[in-house]
C-alpha cells in the first residue's frame, strides 16, 4: 500500500505500527491500546516518526470515522478482547469498502509437531520454537475455538461470509474483508 491509513488494534508498545510507519512514510499509522501505560511507551518509542500516532481507547468503540481506514491489523491481542464481536463490528465500520482487517493470534496446534517446532526454532530462534506452544496456549485460541466460537461470532457480524482463517508459520490469521 503506497498511501492510506492503517490502524493497529492493541498496539502495545507500538513496535509494529512504528515499523510500518518507518517503512512507508506516505502512510498514516495509528495504534490504539486500552492500557494508558502502553500508549505512553508507544508514544515515546515513536518520537521522530511523524506518521505514527498512538491513542488510548477501546477496540470495541473506535475513535475513528466510518469508512476512514484502509487496513486494520492486530497481532496477539484478540484473546484479550472482552467483546470480540463488537471489535469485529467496529473494524467493519471504520474500514473503507473493499478493504481488509488482518487479525493474528496464537494457536497452540501450530507448535504441536516436533518437526514444526524444529523448523520454527531454526527460523525464529529458541524462544519461539521452544516456548511458542506454551505462550500460544495462554495467548490465543485452539483451532477448534477458531472453527466454532470465532466463526460463529463472525457469522453474526457484517463480515458474514467475507472472512478466512488460516494458520501461518506462528499465528492463526483471520482475514476480514468489507464487502464492495
Secondary structure, DSSP 8 states (H G I E B T S, - for coil): --SEEEEEET-TTSHHHHHHHHH-TTEEEEEEES-HHHHHHHHHHTTT-TTEEEEE--TTS-SS-TT-EEEEEEES-GGG-TTHHHHHHHHHHHEEEEEEEEEEEB-GGGG-SHHHHHHHHHHH-HHHHHHHHHHHHHSB--HHHIIIIIHHHHTTSTTTT-EEEEE-SSSEEEEEE---
